Amino acid sequence: MKEVTPTELKKMLDSKEDFQLIDVREEHEVDIASIGGELIPMGDVMDNIDKISRDKKVILYCRSGNRSGAVLQALEAHHGFTNIYNLKGGIIKWAEEIDPSMKKY
């Protein structure tokens, strides 16, 4: 599984790199903490394949990296995506390494 670390993602955001960021958590989780991106909850991803870019890097994230990792594997296996990366450690690791003020849950 291809992954990016929170530090790598922060550099991509700061440099305004052209990529797609997708949050696969549930809406109530976004209310607690978010690093942005488009919300497509895990259960809705397969119904929204057309919203996922095939032309640029796509970074998926969730709370810990488990759900987004499962989504990544399903997209690769069933839809042939090769441009998707998982945020290693999810938003928990982001809060630990990049934004300690972010609420953890």
HUBEL-V429590 format. One record per residue. RES is the residue in three letters. SS is DSSP state (h for helix, s for strand, l for the rest). PHI is phi in radians with two decimals (none if undefined). OMEGA is omega as a letter, one per 40 degrees, with the letter a starting at -180 (none if undefined). Layout:
# HUBEL-V429590
RES_SS_PHI_OMEGA + RES_SS_PHI_OMEGA
This chain:
# HUBEL-V429590
MET_l_none_i + LYS_l_-1.42_a + GLU_s_-2.34_i + VAL_s_-2.14_i + THR_l_-1.49_i + PRO_h_-0.98_i + THR_h_-1.12_i + GLU_h_-1.12_i + LEU_h_-1.11_i + LYS_h_-1.03_i + LYS_h_-1.09_i + MET_h_-1.11_i + LEU_h_-1.14_a + ASP_h_-1.11_a + SER_l_-1.54_i + LYS_l_0.99_i + GLU_l_-1.02_a + ASP_l_-1.48_i + PHE_l_-2.64_i + GLN_s_-1.89_i + LEU_s_-1.93_a + ILE_s_-2.17_i + ASP_s_-1.70_a + VAL_l_-1.75_i + ARG_l_-1.38_i + GLU_l_-1.53_a + GLU_h_-0.99_a + HIS_h_-1.14_i + GLU_h_-1.29_i + VAL_h_-1.09_i + ASP_l_-1.13_a + ILE_l_-1.43_a + ALA_l_-2.80_i + SER_l_-2.69_i + ILE_l_-1.98_i + GLY_l_1.67_a + GLY_l_1.59_a + GLU_s_-1.53_i + LEU_s_-1.52_i + ILE_l_-2.34_a + PRO_l_-0.93_a + MET_h_-0.80_a + GLY_h_-1.19_a + ASP_h_-1.83_a + VAL_h_-1.02_a + MET_h_-1.15_i + ASP_h_-1.53_a + ASN_h_-2.23_a + ILE_h_-0.95_a + ASP_h_-1.14_i + LYS_h_-1.54_a + ILE_l_-1.74_a + SER_l_-1.17_i + ARG_l_-1.90_a + ASP_l_-1.77_i + LYS_l_-2.54_i + LYS_l_-1.11_i + VAL_s_-2.10_i + ILE_s_-1.96_i + LEU_s_-1.81_i + TYR_s_-2.54_i + CYS_l_-2.53_a + ARG_l_-1.22_a + SER_l_-2.11_a + GLY_l_1.80_a + ASN_h_-1.28_a + ARG_h_-1.13_a + SER_h_-1.13_i + GLY_h_-1.13_i + ALA_h_-1.14_i + VAL_h_-1.12_i + LEU_h_-0.98_a + GLN_h_-1.09_i + ALA_h_-1.17_i + LEU_h_-1.14_i + GLU_h_-1.19_a + ALA_h_-1.24_a + HIS_h_-1.81_a + HIS_h_-2.25_i + GLY_l_1.27_i + PHE_l_-1.19_i + THR_l_-2.24_a + ASN_l_-1.98_a + ILE_s_-1.90_a + TYR_s_-2.22_i + ASN_s_-1.79_i + LEU_s_-1.32_a + LYS_l_-1.09_i + GLY_l_1.44_i + GLY_h_1.06_a + ILE_h_-1.23_i + ILE_h_-1.10_a + LYS_h_-1.17_i + TRP_h_-1.03_a + ALA_h_-1.10_a + GLU_h_-1.21_a + GLU_h_-1.69_a + ILE_l_-1.97_a + ASP_l_-2.34_a + PRO_l_-1.11_i + SER_l_-1.39_a + MET_l_-1.20_i + LYS_l_-1.22_i + LYS_l_-1.74_i + TYR_l_-2.51_none
